[in-house]
Amino acid sequence: MPFYMWTGNYTQEAIQAMIKQPQDREAVARKVIEAAGGKLHHAFVPLGSSDVLVIAELPDDASVAAVSLAVGAAGSITNGATTKLLPMSEFVEAMKKAGAISGAYEAPKG
């Protein structure tokens, strides 16, 4: 299954609710990812521009889009962003393919 990284920010209302009643949001993420046929590997709270970062495997792009839509529709997360992650083994294959096709590309001439 492909790997994905998903980031987002909590709304002010969500932050207020979590302060009022602290809760394990990783369990919630795991539930929705598994409902889409995936597997949660990690859930982090990065100290930066995002409030949540999730690494998960999902069957396909449509499944990760469905998770993102379901989470976004709940209204507690904004700025959701998905990045598909390429394993190093697939990147090595891409490098080999690039070597084989590189002669087909011609740089702009000025």
Biopython code that builds the backbone (N, CA, C, O; Angstrom):
import numpy as np
from Bio.PDB.StructureBuilder import StructureBuilder

atoms = [
    (1, "MET", "N", (0.840, -1.186, 0.000)),
    (1, "MET", "CA", (0.000, 0.000, 0.000)),
    (1, "MET", "C", (0.880, 1.242, 0.000)),
    (1, "MET", "O", (1.945, 1.253, 0.618)),
    (2, "PRO", "N", (0.441, 2.280, -0.687)),
    (2, "PRO", "CA", (1.205, 3.532, -0.687)),
    (2, "PRO", "C", (1.190, 4.216, 0.681)),
    (2, "PRO", "O", (0.249, 4.078, 1.462)),
    (3, "PHE", "N", (2.262, 4.955, 0.938)),
    (3, "PHE", "CA", (2.367, 5.752, 2.162)),
    (3, "PHE", "C", (1.978, 7.190, 1.874)),
    (3, "PHE", "O", (2.225, 7.708, 0.785)),
    (4, "TYR", "N", (1.371, 7.826, 2.858)),
    (4, "TYR", "CA", (0.964, 9.223, 2.757)),
    (4, "TYR", "C", (1.315, 9.954, 4.043)),
    (4, "TYR", "O", (1.303, 9.377, 5.131)),
    (5, "MET", "N", (1.628, 11.234, 3.895)),
    (5, "MET", "CA", (1.786, 12.121, 5.030)),
    (5, "MET", "C", (0.654, 13.137, 4.943)),
    (5, "MET", "O", (0.424, 13.734, 3.891)),
    (6, "TRP", "N", (-0.046, 13.327, 6.048)),
    (6, "TRP", "CA", (-1.164, 14.270, 6.078)),
    (6, "TRP", "C", (-0.915, 15.256, 7.203)),
    (6, "TRP", "O", (-0.597, 14.862, 8.325)),
    (7, "THR", "N", (-1.060, 16.535, 6.902)),
    (7, "THR", "CA", (-0.901, 17.566, 7.919)),
    (7, "THR", "C", (-2.140, 18.450, 7.952)),
    (7, "THR", "O", (-2.888, 18.533, 6.978)),
    (8, "GLY", "N", (-2.341, 19.101, 9.076)),
    (8, "GLY", "CA", (-3.467, 20.025, 9.205)),
    (8, "GLY", "C", (-3.336, 20.862, 10.461)),
    (8, "GLY", "O", (-2.417, 20.684, 11.261)),
    (9, "ASN", "N", (-4.273, 21.774, 10.613)),
    (9, "ASN", "CA", (-4.313, 22.651, 11.775)),
    (9, "ASN", "C", (-5.669, 22.528, 12.452)),
    (9, "ASN", "O", (-6.703, 22.452, 11.790)),
    (10, "TYR", "N", (-5.650, 22.511, 13.784)),
    (10, "TYR", "CA", (-6.897, 22.494, 14.539)),
    (10, "TYR", "C", (-7.547, 23.868, 14.498)),
    (10, "TYR", "O", (-6.859, 24.888, 14.498)),
    (11, "THR", "N", (-8.859, 23.891, 14.464)),
    (11, "THR", "CA", (-9.582, 25.154, 14.570)),
    (11, "THR", "C", (-9.508, 25.642, 16.012)),
    (11, "THR", "O", (-9.157, 24.882, 16.915)),
    (12, "GLN", "N", (-9.836, 26.894, 16.221)),
    (12, "GLN", "CA", (-9.839, 27.452, 17.573)),
    (12, "GLN", "C", (-10.804, 26.673, 18.459)),
    (12, "GLN", "O", (-10.506, 26.399, 19.622)),
    (13, "GLU", "N", (-11.952, 26.321, 17.912)),
    (13, "GLU", "CA", (-12.950, 25.573, 18.679)),
    (13, "GLU", "C", (-12.430, 24.196, 19.079)),
    (13, "GLU", "O", (-12.675, 23.740, 20.196)),
    (14, "ALA", "N", (-11.718, 23.537, 18.178)),
    (14, "ALA", "CA", (-11.165, 22.220, 18.488)),
    (14, "ALA", "C", (-10.109, 22.323, 19.593)),
    (14, "ALA", "O", (-10.066, 21.489, 20.498)),
    (15, "ILE", "N", (-9.269, 23.338, 19.514)),
    (15, "ILE", "CA", (-8.248, 23.527, 20.547)),
    (15, "ILE", "C", (-8.903, 23.788, 21.894)),
    (15, "ILE", "O", (-8.478, 23.234, 22.908)),
    (16, "GLN", "N", (-9.923, 24.615, 21.914)),
    (16, "GLN", "CA", (-10.628, 24.897, 23.165)),
    (16, "GLN", "C", (-11.238, 23.619, 23.744)),
    (16, "GLN", "O", (-11.174, 23.390, 24.952)),
    (17, "ALA", "N", (-11.827, 22.791, 22.885)),
    (17, "ALA", "CA", (-12.430, 21.534, 23.341)),
    (17, "ALA", "C", (-11.378, 20.578, 23.899)),
    (17, "ALA", "O", (-11.625, 19.898, 24.894)),
    (18, "MET", "N", (-10.208, 20.523, 23.263)),
    (18, "MET", "CA", (-9.155, 19.612, 23.729)),
    (18, "MET", "C", (-8.533, 20.094, 25.035)),
    (18, "MET", "O", (-8.116, 19.281, 25.860)),
    (19, "ILE", "N", (-8.469, 21.403, 25.226)),
    (19, "ILE", "CA", (-7.963, 21.920, 26.499)),
    (19, "ILE", "C", (-8.964, 21.629, 27.613)),
    (19, "ILE", "O", (-8.589, 21.250, 28.722)),
    (20, "LYS", "N", (-10.238, 21.814, 27.296)),
    (20, "LYS", "CA", (-11.290, 21.565, 28.281)),
    (20, "LYS", "C", (-11.365, 20.083, 28.641)),
    (20, "LYS", "O", (-11.558, 19.720, 29.802)),
    (21, "GLN", "N", (-11.209, 19.240, 27.629)),
    (21, "GLN", "CA", (-11.287, 17.793, 27.841)),
    (21, "GLN", "C", (-10.182, 17.115, 27.027)),
    (21, "GLN", "O", (-10.418, 16.723, 25.884)),
    (22, "PRO", "N", (-8.973, 16.972, 27.599)),
    (22, "PRO", "CA", (-7.874, 16.335, 26.861)),
    (22, "PRO", "C", (-8.266, 14.935, 26.369)),
    (22, "PRO", "O", (-8.932, 14.172, 27.068)),
    (23, "GLN", "N", (-7.833, 14.630, 25.156)),
    (23, "GLN", "CA", (-8.242, 13.362, 24.539)),
    (23, "GLN", "C", (-7.178, 12.859, 23.579)),
    (23, "GLN", "O", (-6.386, 13.634, 23.042)),
    (24, "ASP", "N", (-7.174, 11.561, 23.373)),
    (24, "ASP", "CA", (-6.215, 10.908, 22.487)),
    (24, "ASP", "C", (-6.715, 11.007, 21.053)),
    (24, "ASP", "O", (-7.567, 10.221, 20.638)),
    (25, "ARG", "N", (-6.197, 11.959, 20.298)),
    (25, "ARG", "CA", (-6.634, 12.145, 18.909)),
    (25, "ARG", "C", (-6.030, 11.091, 17.981)),
    (25, "ARG", "O", (-6.532, 10.883, 16.876)),
    (26, "GLU", "N", (-4.957, 10.421, 18.418)),
    (26, "GLU", "CA", (-4.381, 9.360, 17.599)),
    (26, "GLU", "C", (-5.381, 8.217, 17.423)),
    (26, "GLU", "O", (-5.481, 7.644, 16.338)),
    (27, "ALA", "N", (-6.103, 7.891, 18.460)),
    (27, "ALA", "CA", (-7.103, 6.816, 18.379)),
    (27, "ALA", "C", (-8.187, 7.155, 17.356)),
    (27, "ALA", "O", (-8.669, 6.280, 16.637)),
    (28, "VAL", "N", (-8.562, 8.426, 17.300)),
    (28, "VAL", "CA", (-9.583, 8.870, 16.344)),
    (28, "VAL", "C", (-9.038, 8.773, 14.918)),
    (28, "VAL", "O", (-9.737, 8.328, 14.008)),
    (29, "ALA", "N", (-7.777, 9.196, 14.729)),
    (29, "ALA", "CA", (-7.153, 9.111, 13.406)),
    (29, "ALA", "C", (-7.054, 7.655, 12.957)),
    (29, "ALA", "O", (-7.341, 7.332, 11.805)),
    (30, "ARG", "N", (-6.649, 6.785, 13.871)),
    (30, "ARG", "CA", (-6.525, 5.361, 13.543)),
    (30, "ARG", "C", (-7.878, 4.798, 13.070)),
    (30, "ARG", "O", (-7.939, 4.036, 12.106)),
    (31, "LYS", "N", (-8.945, 5.182, 13.756)),
    (31, "LYS", "CA", (-10.277, 4.658, 13.427)),
    (31, "LYS", "C", (-10.691, 5.036, 12.004)),
    (31, "LYS", "O", (-11.168, 4.182, 11.256)),
    (32, "VAL", "N", (-10.517, 6.299, 11.620)),
    (32, "VAL", "CA", (-10.963, 6.723, 10.285)),
    (32, "VAL", "C", (-10.054, 6.149, 9.202)),
    (32, "VAL", "O", (-10.528, 5.809, 8.118)),
    (33, "ILE", "N", (-8.756, 6.037, 9.479)),
    (33, "ILE", "CA", (-7.833, 5.459, 8.496)),
    (33, "ILE", "C", (-8.134, 3.982, 8.291)),
    (33, "ILE", "O", (-8.151, 3.505, 7.157)),
    (34, "GLU", "N", (-8.371, 3.255, 9.374)),
    (34, "GLU", "CA", (-8.721, 1.834, 9.249)),
    (34, "GLU", "C", (-10.064, 1.644, 8.557)),
    (34, "GLU", "O", (-10.249, 0.672, 7.824)),
    (35, "ALA", "N", (-11.000, 2.556, 8.777)),
    (35, "ALA", "CA", (-12.306, 2.472, 8.105)),
    (35, "ALA", "C", (-12.149, 2.587, 6.590)),
    (35, "ALA", "O", (-12.967, 2.068, 5.831)),
    (36, "ALA", "N", (-11.082, 3.278, 6.156)),
    (36, "ALA", "CA", (-10.813, 3.418, 4.722)),
    (36, "ALA", "C", (-9.899, 2.316, 4.204)),
    (36, "ALA", "O", (-9.463, 2.370, 3.055)),
    (37, "GLY", "N", (-9.605, 1.323, 5.030)),
    (37, "GLY", "CA", (-8.776, 0.199, 4.610)),
    (37, "GLY", "C", (-7.288, 0.427, 4.790)),
    (37, "GLY", "O", (-6.471, -0.299, 4.224)),
    (38, "GLY", "N", (-6.927, 1.448, 5.589)),
    (38, "GLY", "CA", (-5.522, 1.779, 5.756)),
    (38, "GLY", "C", (-4.956, 1.388, 7.098)),
    (38, "GLY", "O", (-5.614, 0.737, 7.911)),
    (39, "LYS", "N", (-3.712, 1.802, 7.316)),
    (39, "LYS", "CA", (-3.012, 1.518, 8.565)),
    (39, "LYS", "C", (-2.281, 2.782, 9.012)),
    (39, "LYS", "O", (-1.480, 3.337, 8.260)),
    (40, "LEU", "N", (-2.551, 3.230, 10.216)),
    (40, "LEU", "CA", (-1.856, 4.378, 10.792)),
    (40, "LEU", "C", (-0.496, 3.923, 11.305)),
    (40, "LEU", "O", (-0.409, 2.963, 12.070)),
    (41, "HIS", "N", (0.557, 4.602, 10.891)),
    (41, "HIS", "CA", (1.897, 4.286, 11.379)),
    (41, "HIS", "C", (2.324, 5.242, 12.488)),
    (41, "HIS", "O", (2.866, 4.812, 13.506)),
    (42, "HIS", "N", (2.084, 6.522, 12.294)),
    (42, "HIS", "CA", (2.490, 7.514, 13.290)),
    (42, "HIS", "C", (1.534, 8.693, 13.263)),
    (42, "HIS", "O", (1.008, 9.063, 12.213)),
    (43, "ALA", "N", (1.318, 9.270, 14.424)),
    (43, "ALA", "CA", (0.598, 10.540, 14.542)),
    (43, "ALA", "C", (1.451, 11.425, 15.439)),
    (43, "ALA", "O", (1.804, 11.046, 16.555)),
    (44, "PHE", "N", (1.770, 12.592, 14.939)),
    (44, "PHE", "CA", (2.636, 13.515, 15.657)),
    (44, "PHE", "C", (1.954, 14.867, 15.835)),
    (44, "PHE", "O", (1.018, 15.214, 15.114)),
    (45, "VAL", "N", (2.444, 15.615, 16.809)),
    (45, "VAL", "CA", (2.099, 17.020, 16.968)),
    (45, "VAL", "C", (3.399, 17.776, 16.709)),
    (45, "VAL", "O", (4.214, 17.935, 17.617)),
    (46, "PRO", "N", (3.596, 18.243, 15.475)),
    (46, "PRO", "CA", (4.841, 18.943, 15.166)),
    (46, "PRO", "C", (4.848, 20.335, 15.785)),
    (46, "PRO", "O", (3.803, 20.974, 15.911)),
    (47, "LEU", "N", (6.003, 20.788, 16.159)),
    (47, "LEU", "CA", (6.142, 22.129, 16.703)),
    (47, "LEU", "C", (6.556, 23.038, 15.551)),
    (47, "LEU", "O", (7.736, 23.337, 15.364)),
    (48, "GLY", "N", (5.569, 23.464, 14.795)),
    (48, "GLY", "CA", (5.831, 24.267, 13.597)),
    (48, "GLY", "C", (4.534, 24.802, 13.033)),
    (48, "GLY", "O", (3.632, 25.183, 13.780)),
    (49, "SER", "N", (4.441, 24.831, 11.725)),
    (49, "SER", "CA", (3.282, 25.441, 11.078)),
    (49, "SER", "C", (2.041, 24.547, 11.080)),
    (49, "SER", "O", (0.941, 25.040, 10.835)),
    (50, "SER", "N", (2.185, 23.263, 11.346)),
    (50, "SER", "CA", (1.045, 22.351, 11.413)),
    (50, "SER", "C", (0.817, 21.911, 12.850)),
    (50, "SER", "O", (1.751, 21.860, 13.651)),
    (51, "ASP", "N", (-0.432, 21.593, 13.170)),
    (51, "ASP", "CA", (-0.778, 21.102, 14.504)),
    (51, "ASP", "C", (-0.796, 19.585, 14.579)),
    (51, "ASP", "O", (-0.664, 19.011, 15.660)),
    (52, "VAL", "N", (-0.960, 18.934, 13.434)),
    (52, "VAL", "CA", (-1.038, 17.473, 13.402)),
    (52, "VAL", "C", (-0.336, 16.975, 12.144)),
    (52, "VAL", "O", (-0.434, 17.583, 11.078)),
    (53, "LEU", "N", (0.380, 15.850, 12.291)),
    (53, "LEU", "CA", (1.064, 15.213, 11.169)),
    (53, "LEU", "C", (0.848, 13.715, 11.317)),
    (53, "LEU", "O", (1.146, 13.138, 12.363)),
    (54, "VAL", "N", (0.331, 13.095, 10.276)),
    (54, "VAL", "CA", (0.009, 11.664, 10.298)),
    (54, "VAL", "C", (0.757, 10.975, 9.162)),
    (54, "VAL", "O", (0.792, 11.477, 8.039)),
    (55, "ILE", "N", (1.346, 9.838, 9.454)),
    (55, "ILE", "CA", (1.948, 8.970, 8.438)),
    (55, "ILE", "C", (1.112, 7.697, 8.411)),
    (55, "ILE", "O", (0.956, 7.019, 9.426)),
    (56, "ALA", "N", (0.576, 7.383, 7.230)),
    (56, "ALA", "CA", (-0.307, 6.219, 7.115)),
    (56, "ALA", "C", (-0.139, 5.548, 5.767)),
    (56, "ALA", "O", (0.318, 6.154, 4.797)),
    (57, "GLU", "N", (-0.517, 4.287, 5.730)),
    (57, "GLU", "CA", (-0.643, 3.545, 4.473)),
    (57, "GLU", "C", (-2.123, 3.479, 4.154)),
    (57, "GLU", "O", (-2.943, 3.198, 5.029)),
    (58, "LEU", "N", (-2.464, 3.737, 2.899)),
    (58, "LEU", "CA", (-3.844, 3.592, 2.456)),
    (58, "LEU", "C", (-3.842, 2.892, 1.111)),
    (58, "LEU", "O", (-2.843, 2.946, 0.393)),
    (59, "PRO", "N", (-4.949, 2.231, 0.749)),
    (59, "PRO", "CA", (-4.953, 1.440, -0.481)),
    (59, "PRO", "C", (-4.661, 2.234, -1.755)),
    (59, "PRO", "O", (-4.044, 1.711, -2.683)),
    (60, "ASP", "N", (-5.101, 3.502, -1.804)),
    (60, "ASP", "CA", (-4.949, 4.275, -3.036)),
    (60, "ASP", "C", (-5.239, 5.747, -2.762)),
    (60, "ASP", "O", (-5.613, 6.134, -1.655)),
    (61, "ASP", "N", (-5.055, 6.552, -3.801)),
    (61, "ASP", "CA", (-5.266, 7.995, -3.660)),
    (61, "ASP", "C", (-6.715, 8.329, -3.312)),
    (61, "ASP", "O", (-6.962, 9.252, -2.536)),
    (62, "ALA", "N", (-7.665, 7.601, -3.866)),
    (62, "ALA", "CA", (-9.080, 7.857, -3.565)),
    (62, "ALA", "C", (-9.368, 7.621, -2.084)),
    (62, "ALA", "O", (-10.166, 8.344, -1.488)),
    (63, "SER", "N", (-8.731, 6.626, -1.490)),
    (63, "SER", "CA", (-8.954, 6.335, -0.063)),
    (63, "SER", "C", (-8.405, 7.446, 0.817)),
    (63, "SER", "O", (-9.049, 7.838, 1.790)),
    (64, "VAL", "N", (-7.219, 7.959, 0.488)),
    (64, "VAL", "CA", (-6.662, 9.041, 1.296)),
    (64, "VAL", "C", (-7.477, 10.313, 1.099)),
    (64, "VAL", "O", (-7.637, 11.094, 2.037)),
    (65, "ALA", "N", (-7.990, 10.529, -0.099)),
    (65, "ALA", "CA", (-8.859, 11.689, -0.330)),
    (65, "ALA", "C", (-10.141, 11.561, 0.480)),
    (65, "ALA", "O", (-10.635, 12.551, 1.020)),
    (66, "ALA", "N", (-10.682, 10.349, 0.570)),
    (66, "ALA", "CA", (-11.898, 10.123, 1.355)),
    (66, "ALA", "C", (-11.660, 10.423, 2.834)),
    (66, "ALA", "O", (-12.504, 11.036, 3.486)),
    (67, "VAL", "N", (-10.523, 9.998, 3.360)),
    (67, "VAL", "CA", (-10.185, 10.287, 4.758)),
    (67, "VAL", "C", (-10.069, 11.793, 4.956)),
    (67, "VAL", "O", (-10.607, 12.340, 5.919)),
    (68, "SER", "N", (-9.375, 12.454, 4.055)),
    (68, "SER", "CA", (-9.199, 13.895, 4.151)),
    (68, "SER", "C", (-10.537, 14.623, 4.097)),
    (68, "SER", "O", (-10.761, 15.570, 4.850)),
    (69, "LEU", "N", (-11.415, 14.190, 3.221)),
    (69, "LEU", "CA", (-12.748, 14.795, 3.122)),
    (69, "LEU", "C", (-13.566, 14.566, 4.393)),
    (69, "LEU", "O", (-14.228, 15.479, 4.886)),
    (70, "ALA", "N", (-13.514, 13.347, 4.917)),
    (70, "ALA", "CA", (-14.270, 13.035, 6.137)),
    (70, "ALA", "C", (-13.778, 13.870, 7.314)),
    (70, "ALA", "O", (-14.579, 14.389, 8.092)),
    (71, "VAL", "N", (-12.461, 13.996, 7.441)),
    (71, "VAL", "CA", (-11.895, 14.793, 8.528)),
    (71, "VAL", "C", (-12.242, 16.269, 8.330)),
    (71, "VAL", "O", (-12.644, 16.947, 9.276)),
    (72, "GLY", "N", (-12.089, 16.758, 7.118)),
    (72, "GLY", "CA", (-12.400, 18.155, 6.836)),
    (72, "GLY", "C", (-13.863, 18.489, 7.060)),
    (72, "GLY", "O", (-14.188, 19.574, 7.543)),
    (73, "ALA", "N", (-14.751, 17.562, 6.712)),
    (73, "ALA", "CA", (-16.191, 17.792, 6.875)),
    (73, "ALA", "C", (-16.603, 17.899, 8.333)),
    (73, "ALA", "O", (-17.621, 18.516, 8.647)),
    (74, "ALA", "N", (-15.817, 17.298, 9.230)),
    (74, "ALA", "CA", (-16.137, 17.361, 10.658)),
    (74, "ALA", "C", (-15.939, 18.766, 11.219)),
    (74, "ALA", "O", (-16.505, 19.106, 12.258)),
    (75, "GLY", "N", (-15.127, 19.594, 10.526)),
    (75, "GLY", "CA", (-14.977, 20.984, 10.901)),
    (75, "GLY", "C", (-13.961, 21.309, 11.971)),
    (75, "GLY", "O", (-13.880, 22.460, 12.399)),
    (76, "SER", "N", (-13.178, 20.336, 12.423)),
    (76, "SER", "CA", (-12.212, 20.613, 13.491)),
    (76, "SER", "C", (-10.792, 20.815, 12.978)),
    (76, "SER", "O", (-9.898, 21.176, 13.743)),
    (77, "ILE", "N", (-10.584, 20.583, 11.684)),
    (77, "ILE", "CA", (-9.258, 20.721, 11.076)),
    (77, "ILE", "C", (-9.362, 21.642, 9.862)),
    (77, "ILE", "O", (-10.314, 21.564, 9.084)),
    (78, "THR", "N", (-8.371, 22.509, 9.718)),
    (78, "THR", "CA", (-8.270, 23.343, 8.521)),
    (78, "THR", "C", (-6.898, 23.123, 7.898)),
    (78, "THR", "O", (-6.020, 22.508, 8.503)),
    (79, "ASN", "N", (-6.728, 23.625, 6.700)),
    (79, "ASN", "CA", (-5.440, 23.551, 5.999)),
    (79, "ASN", "C", (-4.925, 22.126, 5.840)),
    (79, "ASN", "O", (-3.716, 21.900, 5.884)),
    (80, "GLY", "N", (-5.817, 21.173, 5.659)),
    (80, "GLY", "CA", (-5.383, 19.796, 5.447)),
    (80, "GLY", "C", (-4.571, 19.686, 4.159)),
    (80, "GLY", "O", (-4.931, 20.263, 3.133)),
    (81, "ALA", "N", (-3.480, 18.943, 4.228)),
    (81, "ALA", "CA", (-2.624, 18.752, 3.060)),
    (81, "ALA", "C", (-2.095, 17.329, 3.045)),
    (81, "ALA", "O", (-1.636, 16.816, 4.066)),
    (82, "THR", "N", (-2.161, 16.698, 1.889)),
    (82, "THR", "CA", (-1.711, 15.321, 1.730)),
    (82, "THR", "C", (-0.485, 15.276, 0.833)),
    (82, "THR", "O", (-0.446, 15.931, -0.209)),
    (83, "THR", "N", (0.514, 14.506, 1.236)),
    (83, "THR", "CA", (1.707, 14.278, 0.433)),
    (83, "THR", "C", (1.891, 12.776, 0.288)),
    (83, "THR", "O", (1.983, 12.053, 1.280)),
    (84, "LYS", "N", (1.945, 12.316, -0.949)),
    (84, "LYS", "CA", (2.220, 10.895, -1.179)),
    (84, "LYS", "C", (3.714, 10.675, -1.002)),
    (84, "LYS", "O", (4.525, 11.443, -1.521)),
    (85, "LEU", "N", (4.079, 9.632, -0.274)),
    (85, "LEU", "CA", (5.478, 9.348, 0.029)),
    (85, "LEU", "C", (5.971, 8.177, -0.809)),
    (85, "LEU", "O", (5.333, 7.126, -0.872)),
    (86, "LEU", "N", (7.098, 8.374, -1.442)),
    (86, "LEU", "CA", (7.692, 7.351, -2.297)),
    (86, "LEU", "C", (8.781, 6.619, -1.521)),
    (86, "LEU", "O", (9.734, 7.251, -1.067)),
    (87, "PRO", "N", (8.664, 5.302, -1.358)),
    (87, "PRO", "CA", (9.741, 4.561, -0.692)),
    (87, "PRO", "C", (11.039, 4.676, -1.495)),
    (87, "PRO", "O", (11.007, 4.843, -2.715)),
    (88, "MET", "N", (12.153, 4.589, -0.822)),
    (88, "MET", "CA", (13.450, 4.729, -1.486)),
    (88, "MET", "C", (13.592, 3.721, -2.620)),
    (88, "MET", "O", (14.170, 4.049, -3.656)),
    (89, "SER", "N", (13.082, 2.507, -2.453)),
    (89, "SER", "CA", (13.197, 1.501, -3.515)),
    (89, "SER", "C", (12.498, 1.963, -4.795)),
    (89, "SER", "O", (12.991, 1.711, -5.895)),
    (90, "GLU", "N", (11.360, 2.634, -4.659)),
    (90, "GLU", "CA", (10.662, 3.150, -5.843)),
    (90, "GLU", "C", (11.407, 4.338, -6.438)),
    (90, "GLU", "O", (11.393, 4.537, -7.653)),
    (91, "PHE", "N", (12.066, 5.136, -5.579)),
    (91, "PHE", "CA", (12.850, 6.254, -6.081)),
    (91, "PHE", "C", (14.056, 5.757, -6.875)),
    (91, "PHE", "O", (14.432, 6.363, -7.879)),
    (92, "VAL", "N", (14.664, 4.656, -6.428)),
    (92, "VAL", "CA", (15.778, 4.061, -7.179)),
    (92, "VAL", "C", (15.284, 3.640, -8.561)),
    (92, "VAL", "O", (15.968, 3.861, -9.560)),
    (93, "GLU", "N", (14.098, 3.036, -8.620)),
    (93, "GLU", "CA", (13.527, 2.657, -9.916)),
    (93, "GLU", "C", (13.280, 3.890, -10.782)),
    (93, "GLU", "O", (13.491, 3.847, -11.994)),
    (94, "ALA", "N", (12.838, 4.981, -10.172)),
    (94, "ALA", "CA", (12.618, 6.227, -10.913)),
    (94, "ALA", "C", (13.937, 6.762, -11.467)),
    (94, "ALA", "O", (13.986, 7.257, -12.593)),
    (95, "MET", "N", (15.008, 6.661, -10.673)),
    (95, "MET", "CA", (16.323, 7.111, -11.153)),
    (95, "MET", "C", (16.763, 6.288, -12.358)),
    (95, "MET", "O", (17.285, 6.833, -13.330)),
    (96, "LYS", "N", (16.554, 4.979, -12.293)),
    (96, "LYS", "CA", (16.919, 4.108, -13.418)),
    (96, "LYS", "C", (16.113, 4.473, -14.660)),
    (96, "LYS", "O", (16.657, 4.557, -15.761)),
    (97, "LYS", "N", (14.815, 4.690, -14.476)),
    (97, "LYS", "CA", (13.959, 5.051, -15.601)),
    (97, "LYS", "C", (14.376, 6.411, -16.166)),
    (97, "LYS", "O", (14.384, 6.604, -17.382)),
    (98, "ALA", "N", (14.720, 7.349, -15.286)),
    (98, "ALA", "CA", (15.167, 8.669, -15.742)),
    (98, "ALA", "C", (16.426, 8.549, -16.594)),
    (98, "ALA", "O", (16.571, 9.233, -17.608)),
    (99, "GLY", "N", (17.334, 7.671, -16.171)),
    (99, "GLY", "CA", (18.545, 7.457, -16.958)),
    (99, "GLY", "C", (18.227, 6.918, -18.339)),
    (99, "GLY", "O", (18.877, 7.283, -19.319)),
    (100, "ALA", "N", (17.229, 6.051, -18.419)),
    (100, "ALA", "CA", (16.862, 5.437, -19.692)),
    (100, "ALA", "C", (16.145, 6.405, -20.621)),
    (100, "ALA", "O", (16.247, 6.264, -21.840)),
    (101, "ILE", "N", (15.424, 7.382, -20.085)),
    (101, "ILE", "CA", (14.632, 8.271, -20.934)),
    (101, "ILE", "C", (15.204, 9.689, -21.040)),
    (101, "ILE", "O", (14.646, 10.525, -21.751)),
    (102, "SER", "N", (16.294, 9.964, -20.352)),
    (102, "SER", "CA", (16.797, 11.337, -20.290)),
    (102, "SER", "C", (17.141, 11.914, -21.654)),
    (102, "SER", "O", (17.064, 13.129, -21.841)),
    (103, "GLY", "N", (17.516, 11.080, -22.603)),
    (103, "GLY", "CA", (17.823, 11.568, -23.952)),
    (103, "GLY", "C", (16.587, 12.043, -24.704)),
    (103, "GLY", "O", (16.723, 12.700, -25.736)),
    (104, "ALA", "N", (15.400, 11.737, -24.229)),
    (104, "ALA", "CA", (14.171, 12.138, -24.908)),
    (104, "ALA", "C", (13.768, 13.571, -24.605)),
    (104, "ALA", "O", (12.893, 14.126, -25.270)),
    (105, "TYR", "N", (14.405, 14.177, -23.600)),
    (105, "TYR", "CA", (14.058, 15.545, -23.214)),
    (105, "TYR", "C", (15.088, 16.522, -23.756)),
    (105, "TYR", "O", (16.293, 16.274, -23.709)),
    (106, "GLU", "N", (14.593, 17.622, -24.263)),
    (106, "GLU", "CA", (15.491, 18.653, -24.760)),
    (106, "GLU", "C", (15.254, 19.944, -23.976)),
    (106, "GLU", "O", (14.127, 20.435, -23.909)),
    (107, "ALA", "N", (16.306, 20.484, -23.393)),
    (107, "ALA", "CA", (16.201, 21.716, -22.612)),
    (107, "ALA", "C", (15.869, 22.908, -23.521)),
    (107, "ALA", "O", (16.210, 22.914, -24.704)),
    (108, "PRO", "N", (15.200, 23.911, -22.950)),
    (108, "PRO", "CA", (14.905, 25.108, -23.747)),
    (108, "PRO", "C", (16.200, 25.757, -24.252)),
    (108, "PRO", "O", (17.234, 25.730, -23.584)),
    (109, "LYS", "N", (16.109, 26.331, -25.436)),
    (109, "LYS", "CA", (17.281, 26.995, -26.018)),
    (109, "LYS", "C", (16.963, 28.480, -26.143)),
    (109, "LYS", "O", (15.853, 28.878, -26.497)),
    (110, "GLY", "N", (17.962, 29.270, -25.844)),
    (110, "GLY", "CA", (17.712, 30.712, -25.907)),
    (110, "GLY", "C", (18.710, 31.467, -26.688)),
    (110, "GLY", "O", (18.604, 32.687, -26.810)),
]
sb = StructureBuilder()
sb.init_structure("model")
sb.init_model(0)
sb.init_chain("A")
sb.init_seg("    ")
for serial, (resi, resn, name, xyz) in enumerate(atoms, 1):
    if name == "N":
        sb.init_residue(resn, " ", resi, " ")
    sb.init_atom(name, np.array(xyz, "f"), 0.0, 1.0, " ", f" {name:<3s}", serial, name[0])
structure = sb.get_structure()
